[in-house]
Amino acid sequence: MLSYVVRTPGQLIPIFSAFRKRNGLSQAELARLIGVSQQTVSQLERNPDKATLERLLRAFAAMDVEIVVRKKGAPAEAEGAAHTEKATW
């Protein structure tokens, strides 16, 4: 499966709609899955910078897409690899 590096909200625009279409979902169908209107999904696709993180995460989860956060420049972990580094906040 392809991975995408996203550094700005604008980079989500083609990715979001591509995943929705790849899953065979219309905007209305995705809206029903995440409990919003079709117009809200349209706004998510056109202006992801205006969306809440919670709403974006719900939408991606409904499309069976996961979000991976890693330090810039760090290599991507192999799928299924155990993560042993502890986060320090």
Secondary structure as the mmCIF struct_conf table of DSSP 4:
data_model
#
loop_
_struct_conf.conf_type_id
_struct_conf.id
_struct_conf.beg_label_comp_id
_struct_conf.beg_label_asym_id
_struct_conf.beg_label_seq_id
_struct_conf.end_label_comp_id
_struct_conf.end_label_asym_id
_struct_conf.end_label_seq_id
BEND BEND1 THR A 8 THR A 8
HELX_RH_3T_P HELX_RH_3T_P1 PRO A 9 GLN A 11
HELX_RH_AL_P HELX_RH_AL_P1 LEU A 12 ARG A 22
TURN_TY1_P TURN_TY1_P1 ASN A 23 GLY A 24
HELX_RH_AL_P HELX_RH_AL_P2 GLN A 27 ILE A 34
TURN_TY1_P TURN_TY1_P2 GLY A 35 GLY A 35
BEND BEND2 VAL A 36 VAL A 36
HELX_RH_AL_P HELX_RH_AL_P3 GLN A 38 ARG A 46
HELX_RH_3T_P HELX_RH_3T_P2 PRO A 48 LYS A 50
BEND BEND3 ALA A 51 ALA A 51
HELX_RH_AL_P HELX_RH_AL_P4 LEU A 53 ALA A 62
TURN_TY1_P TURN_TY1_P3 MET A 63 ASP A 64
TURN_TY1_P TURN_TY1_P4 LYS A 72 GLY A 73
HELX_LH_PP_P HELX_LH_PP_P1 ALA A 74 ALA A 78
TURN_TY1_P TURN_TY1_P5 GLU A 79 GLY A 80
HELX_LH_PP_P HELX_LH_PP_P2 ALA A 81 HIS A 83
HELX_LH_PP_P HELX_LH_PP_P3 GLU A 85 ALA A 87
#
